[in-house]
Each structure stands twice: as C-alpha cells, then as structure tokens.
Amino acid sequence: MVSWIIEGELAVSPRPGYTPGEERAVPLSAVETWIDDAVEAGVRSVICLLGDDQLPLYAGALPEGLLGRYRAAGFEVAHIGVRDGLTEPYTAAHLEEAWASFQRLPKPVLVHCSAGHDRTGRVVRHILGRLEAAGSG
C-alpha cells in the first residue's frame, strides 16, 4: 500500500500489518506482504517512526525485529522512534534527523508510522518544506 508523495523519491505507507482498532501482534506473513509491495514499488530505503510502544508487536514473528527484517530484505533503514498518540510527537531535532536521513538514504524513501498519517504526515511535511526551501521541490 505504497502511496507516492514525490514519484520515485518519497512515499508513505501504514506499517506492516496495520489495521484500525486494537493493536495486535503482527504475523510474519503481513510483514512479508508489506516488504514485497515495497520492493515491487521500487522502495530502497525506509524511515520508520514506530516507537517502543509498537515495535514489540513484531517481536513474536521476527526475532531480528522489524528494523532487522527491513535490513535483511535489502532496505537501508533510519529509525526515529516516537510513541503513538502524542499531540506534539517531534522535537526540532527529530525533524532535522528525518531530513538528514532523507537526504542520505538511497531513493526512493518510504516513511511510515502506524497508520501512515499523523507522525508520517508531520515528517513528510517537514521534508517537503526543506525541499521547497532548497528549490528542488
């Protein structure tokens, strides 16, 4: 479920296995389907925004963890973990870390939190603002 913000450069998605409602452990099959979709879309890098409240949802299916599974699948990975549900989840330093990660990671880069909206939207707006300020967006 990759959605392009800038074709071939920047994409967003919900996390693997996301469904609205109560959070549950995510099966390996959901992670593998997500990875297959991202690979098919051409994604080369992932900026994961999941915090320590959601990464454990993958522990049972992935002994290496979600980030380790991404790396094993060939993605370059940046992790800027922030808990879900915070009104103001990011400090200026977090947003600059996201910008620096976007700049250094091989493109296309996919950004995701849980649903792919709130935290992801804030980070993507920051990246787009920086691109516009640099005259390339």
Beta strands, then each sheet from edge to edge (+ up, - down):
strand 1: 3-6
strand 2: 10-12
strand 3: 45-50
strand 4: 76-82
strand 5: 109-112
sheet 1: 1+ 2- 5- 3- 4-
end
